[in-house]
Amino acid sequence: MSNIILCPGQGAQMVSMGKLWCDASQASRAIFDQADEALGDSLGAPLSTLCFEGPADSLNRTDVSQPAIYTASVACFAGWLDAENLTKKELNMVATAGLSLGEYTALHLAGAFSFVDGLKLVALRGKAMQEAAEAADSSMVALIGADEESANAVCDKARENDILVAANFNAPGQVVISGSAAACDRAETIASEMKLRATRLSVAGAFHSPFMEPAAIRLAEALAGTQIEAMSCTVMSNVTAKPHESDPDTIRQRLVEQLTSPVRWAACCEYLVQNNASSEEDAQFHELAPGKSLGGMMRRIHKPTKVQGHNEPIAVS
């Protein structure tokens, strides 16, 4: 049996995430120990404390939630292998994909960089995104019932002289737009007129939009100094909705572009489903902790594809 691993992104964080895996597995505990050592008190408290105890207000900050989710996902993966008494090679992982931040988890699992190198990248990414968000009055709006054409139409009608772009194509009927707060206000009204349901998201700012350009510049500098190794399996790019190329500089460029480009998650999943269906042996899809949101999105993207969740150790078969 081959396996495809899906890795969650920002928004999946929750107080106590990873704790049950750590209680059940020394391998999971070791990942959190590495994270605590690497980050120290740079987040205001040890990462494991923030994950296991919160408070939620701290954990929900972009600069905290990103390294926290990355660590919890990798700890889940390590604990899962430990529970199944498998090596990574024995798991027969044929592809990985991650939603936005989760792309770093996916790249790490495929061997593109070490856990600690990835952790340093996502910690810097989260901090840079938080600061870019705080520098501008911006927001994001989920459009329920929208497709790419209607989402772009909302943006075109509401933009005026501000910034407003499509940011996340998560699943059919679920598109997120991103831009200035004033444009988001107008978008909510226009979406309602177009019979779409608009929901303002509780986020620090306009992610995956031009507002994130300062963060992209800082991330590019950090990536330039990060060693990128050959990947052991297919890893999907959020920007292109196709597998990452093997060239390290192209991988770096795609990760930089991701901060200001729309995340094409639905198309990533469709690619994996289609290529899985055409392969000789069907692969099992798995979703790492924290949360179960990617499995929910897959039901909207391709209902016949089942995703096995690993939010808690008891979910392991």
Residue, then its C-alpha position, 0 to 999 in steps of 0.5 A: m500500500s502506498n500513501i499520500i500525506l496531507c498537511p494542515g495550514q494556519g487555522a488548524q491550531m487548537v490548544s492541546m494540539g499534539k499533547l496526546w501524541c506526545d503522551a503516547s509516543q517518545a518519537s513525538r515527544a522528541i520532535f517537540d523537544q527539538a522545537d523547544e530547544a531550537l526556538g527557546d523563549s522566542l515566542g514568549a514561552p516554550l513552543s510545547t507549552l503554547c501548544f499544550e496549554g495555550p492561551a488561545d490568544s497567543l496560539n492564534r497569533t500568526d508568528v506562533s501558530q505557524p511554527a506550532i502547526y508545523t511542529a505538531s504535524v511533524a510530531c504526529f507523523a513521527g508518532w504514527l510511524d512509531a505506533e505502526n513500527l514503520t520506517k519512512k521508507e516502509l511507509n511507501m510515501v508517494a506524494t505529500a501536499g500541504l495547505s499554505l504553511g503545510e507546504y513546508t511540512a510536506l517538503h520536510l517529510a519528503g526530505a527537502f530540508s531538516f525539521v529544524d531548518g524547516l522550523k526556522l523558516v516557518a518561524l521567520r515566515g510567521k513573524a514576517m507575515q504577522e508584522a506585514a499584517e500589522a503594518a496595514d489595515s487589511s483582512m480576508v473574506a470567505l465566499i461560500g458558493a463562489d467559484e474562481e470566476s465569481a470570486n474574481a468578479v466580486c474582487d473587480k467590483a469591490r476593489e476600486n483603488d484598493i487591493l483585493v484579490a482571490a487568495n485561497f481556492n480551498a474547495p468547490g464553493q469555498v473561495v477566500i479573498s484578501g485585501s484592504a479592510a475597506a475593499c473587504d467591507r465592499a466585497e461583503t455587500i457585493a457578494s450578498e447581492m450576487k447571492l454568495r455568503a460572505t464571512r469575514l475571517s478572524v485573521a491578522g491581515a490579508f495573507h496571499s495578497p500584495f500586502m505580504e510583499p515585505a514578508a516575501i522579501r524577508l523569506a527569500e533571504a532566509l530561503a537563500g541560506t537554507q540547504i534544499e535537498a533532493m525530494s523522495c516523492t512528489v510534493m505539490s506546489n500551492v502556486t502552480a497546483k503541480p508537483h515541485e520541480s527538483d531544482p532547489d532555486t525553483i522550490r525557493q522561488r515557489l515558496v516566496e511566490q506563495l506569500t503573495s499568490p493564491v493557494r490552489w488547494a483544490a487543484c492540488c488535491e484534484y491532481l493527486v486524485q487523478n494521478n492516483a486513479s491512473s496509477e497501478e495501485d491506489a494510495q491511501f490519503h492521510e491527514l496529519a494533526p492538528g484538526k480534520s479540515l483537509g478531510g472535510m475539504m476533500r469531501r467537497i473536492h472529490k467525495p469518493t476519496k477517503v482521507q484517514g485522519h491522525n489528529e489523535p493516536i487512537a485514529v491510527s489503525 
